[in-house]
Amino acid sequence: MTTRDKSFFEHIWDFFCSLKLAIATLILLAITSIIGTVIQQNANPQDYIREYGQTAYKIFLALDFLDMYHSWWFITLLVVFAVNLTCCSIKRLPRIVRLVRNPELTPDEKFYKSLGRKGEVETALDAEQAAERLNTFLGKAFASPRRTEEGGRIHLFAQKMAWARFGVYVVHASILIIFAGAMIGALWGYKAFVNIPEGSSTDKVWPRGGEQPIDLGFSVRCDRFEVQYYPGSMRPKEFVSDLVVLEDGKEVLKKTIEVNDPLTWRGITFYQSSYGPMGNPQFRFRVRERATGKTVEVTARQGQPVSLPGGAAFRVADFTEQFQNFGAAVRIELLPGTTHEHKPGERHPSFVVLKNFPEFDAQRGGRYIFSLLDFKQRYYTGLQVAKDPGVWVVWLGCFLMVTGCFAAFFLSHRRIWITIEPTEQGSRVRYGGNAHRNQPAFEIWFENFSSELESSIKS
């Protein structure tokens, strides 16, 4: 007898149905994912050169390690794994479908010997009476049976949770759906950033690693930014932004966002990620001339000279919102006159004024006593912007994966066969069952089932 040689397409089919291919692809995906975790993705070239050096940067760039999850070779690995998973499912699924749709309805003695759980009982009831009683018993204790008659014998078959056998294929499908959602997000989505000063709006964002801005199709305005610090430090405790979405100049959505509480509009999500000062702050001072007691209120911006009564002037040289746990403070330099131009390297008498201690400067003993009444620092809010049209596809895949795993690992397909054969004294009942998973639990259940079945047929 000669064996037919496989065709080229059959060899390709066997290759993609191979379990070895699935294991190898999973190992490669795991290794490459570690690389993508260790090496920061889509950072600035200067950051890579500073951390790894010029040579390593060129190697990473050639191997697509800097944007690995969009590289051709990583996408190829995903496609190979998806094809392998699809081929394995197609190869094995028809057998499971046949097993569920066309179960063995007329088991013989050889079939019962193959079952791990079985039993036999004699009864004085004739075959028809026994079949009716067992039919009722099965419907109450297990599931409604199917009746078949052959060769004078009556066969009953019942099954539960046949769909549990398809749990593994639901898991396979969920993985493919998650891959599809990720590909949709990679092709038609983006990750970007934008800085919006307080009181300003923008209709564009800048993609990471890209040079051309992306048009949002609507505008986002920052009405207010606020940051709170931990007491006695400059460590931010919380920072929030009041954002407004504008369509054709009209306000359509308002929301205060903070870390982990973003704003979403038209499938684009804005995350609070950073902040920073915009320009020099504006200060309001009360200045009292010590000799005359004359008091004036003046406003100043950092670095700009401000005139004082009597021909003198001052400027705010430095500012901090937290000075040695004393709160906001400014360093003031006294200038000879209003026309004085500050030259680089030129120093003038300076002193510190504390906002929380209005009379602190009076101890200095100078001609003028300064009190810092208020200050206004304009900030910008830094937003991470993400558009992922495939996110709902990924969520669907995750839901199916959980459902499939639950069915595959916690549920089992249970089947019961009963054959009633006429005898001279009445009839003989042979029964058996199996489960495709969790055999210890099925064994315990089958012992109780056997006792109830025999009690039912003998009563």
JOLINDA-V815117 format. One record per backbone hydrogen bond with DSSP energy under -1.0 kcal/mol. NH is the residue of the N-H (numbers start at 1). CO is the residue of the C=O. E is the energy in kcal/mol with one decimal. If there is no record, write none. Layout:
BEGIN
NH:CO:E
NH:CO:E
END
This chain:
BEGIN
11:7:-1.9
12:8:-2.0
13:9:-2.4
14:10:-2.6
15:11:-2.1
16:12:-2.2
17:13:-1.2
18:15:-1.1
22:18:-1.2
23:19:-2.3
24:20:-2.7
25:21:-2.5
26:22:-2.2
27:23:-2.2
28:24:-2.2
29:25:-2.5
30:26:-2.2
31:27:-2.5
32:28:-2.6
33:29:-1.9
34:30:-1.6
35:31:-1.7
36:32:-2.2
37:33:-1.2
38:34:-2.5
39:35:-2.6
42:66:-2.9
48:44:-1.4
49:45:-2.5
50:46:-2.4
51:47:-1.8
52:48:-3.4
53:49:-1.1
57:53:-1.9
58:54:-1.9
59:55:-2.0
60:56:-2.8
61:57:-2.4
62:58:-2.1
63:59:-2.1
65:60:-2.5
70:67:-1.6
71:68:-1.7
75:71:-2.1
76:72:-2.0
77:73:-1.9
78:74:-2.0
79:75:-2.4
80:76:-2.8
81:77:-2.5
82:78:-2.5
83:79:-2.8
84:80:-2.6
85:81:-2.6
86:82:-2.3
87:83:-2.7
88:84:-2.4
89:85:-2.0
90:86:-2.6
91:87:-2.3
92:88:-1.8
93:89:-2.7
96:92:-1.2
97:93:-2.4
98:94:-2.5
99:95:-2.1
100:96:-2.1
101:97:-3.0
102:98:-2.7
112:108:-2.0
113:109:-2.0
114:110:-1.1
119:431:-2.6
121:429:-2.5
123:427:-2.4
130:126:-2.7
131:127:-2.4
132:128:-2.3
133:129:-2.4
134:130:-2.7
135:131:-2.2
136:132:-1.9
137:133:-2.4
138:134:-2.9
139:135:-1.9
140:136:-1.5
141:137:-3.2
142:138:-2.6
146:157:-3.1
148:155:-2.6
150:153:-2.2
153:150:-1.9
154:420:-2.3
155:148:-3.8
156:418:-3.2
157:146:-2.0
158:416:-2.2
160:414:-2.4
164:161:-1.4
165:162:-1.5
166:163:-1.6
167:164:-1.5
170:166:-1.9
171:167:-2.0
172:168:-2.1
173:169:-2.5
174:170:-2.4
175:171:-2.1
176:172:-1.9
177:173:-2.3
178:174:-2.5
179:175:-2.4
180:176:-2.4
181:177:-2.6
182:178:-2.5
183:179:-2.4
184:180:-2.4
185:181:-2.2
186:182:-2.2
187:183:-2.3
188:184:-2.7
189:185:-1.4
190:387:-1.8
192:385:-3.5
193:206:-2.0
194:383:-1.9
196:381:-2.2
198:379:-2.5
199:222:-3.7
200:197:-2.2
202:220:-1.9
205:214:-2.0
206:193:-2.5
208:191:-1.8
210:207:-1.6
214:205:-3.4
216:203:-2.7
219:246:-2.3
220:202:-2.6
221:244:-2.8
222:200:-2.3
223:242:-2.5
226:240:-2.3
228:238:-3.3
230:235:-2.4
233:230:-1.8
237:228:-3.8
238:228:-1.7
240:226:-2.4
241:257:-2.1
242:224:-2.8
243:255:-2.8
244:221:-2.3
245:253:-3.0
246:219:-2.7
247:250:-2.8
250:247:-1.9
252:245:-2.9
253:245:-1.2
255:243:-2.4
257:241:-2.7
258:261:-1.2
261:258:-2.3
263:270:-2.0
265:268:-2.6
268:265:-1.9
269:386:-2.8
270:263:-3.4
271:384:-3.1
273:382:-2.4
274:382:-1.9
276:380:-1.6
278:378:-4.0
282:376:-2.6
283:300:-3.4
284:374:-2.6
285:298:-3.2
286:371:-2.4
287:296:-3.1
288:369:-2.3
289:294:-2.8
290:367:-2.7
293:289:-2.7
296:287:-2.5
298:285:-2.0
300:283:-2.1
302:281:-1.2
303:316:-2.0
304:301:-2.1
306:314:-2.7
308:312:-2.8
311:308:-1.3
313:335:-1.5
314:306:-2.1
315:333:-2.0
317:331:-2.8
318:331:-1.2
320:329:-2.3
323:327:-2.4
326:323:-2.4
329:320:-2.6
330:353:-2.1
331:318:-2.2
332:351:-2.9
333:315:-2.6
334:349:-2.5
335:313:-3.3
340:337:-1.3
346:343:-2.2
351:332:-1.8
353:330:-2.6
355:328:-2.3
360:357:-1.8
363:360:-1.1
364:361:-1.6
369:288:-2.5
371:286:-1.7
373:284:-2.4
374:284:-1.4
376:282:-2.8
380:276:-3.0
381:196:-2.5
382:274:-2.7
383:194:-3.0
384:271:-2.2
385:192:-2.9
386:269:-2.2
387:190:-2.7
391:388:-1.7
394:390:-2.1
395:391:-2.3
396:392:-2.1
397:393:-2.2
398:394:-2.4
399:395:-2.4
400:396:-2.4
401:397:-2.2
402:398:-2.3
403:399:-2.3
404:400:-3.1
405:401:-2.7
406:402:-2.2
407:403:-2.2
408:404:-2.7
409:405:-2.4
410:406:-2.1
414:160:-1.8
415:434:-2.4
416:158:-2.9
417:432:-2.9
418:156:-2.5
419:430:-3.3
420:154:-3.1
421:428:-2.8
423:426:-2.1
427:123:-2.3
428:421:-3.1
429:121:-3.2
430:419:-2.7
431:119:-2.4
432:417:-2.1
433:117:-2.4
434:415:-1.6
436:413:-1.3
442:438:-1.7
443:439:-2.6
444:440:-1.8
445:441:-2.2
446:442:-3.0
447:443:-1.8
448:444:-1.5
449:445:-2.3
450:446:-2.7
451:447:-2.0
452:448:-2.2
453:449:-2.6
454:450:-2.6
455:451:-2.1
456:452:-2.1
457:453:-2.1
458:454:-1.7
459:455:-1.6
END
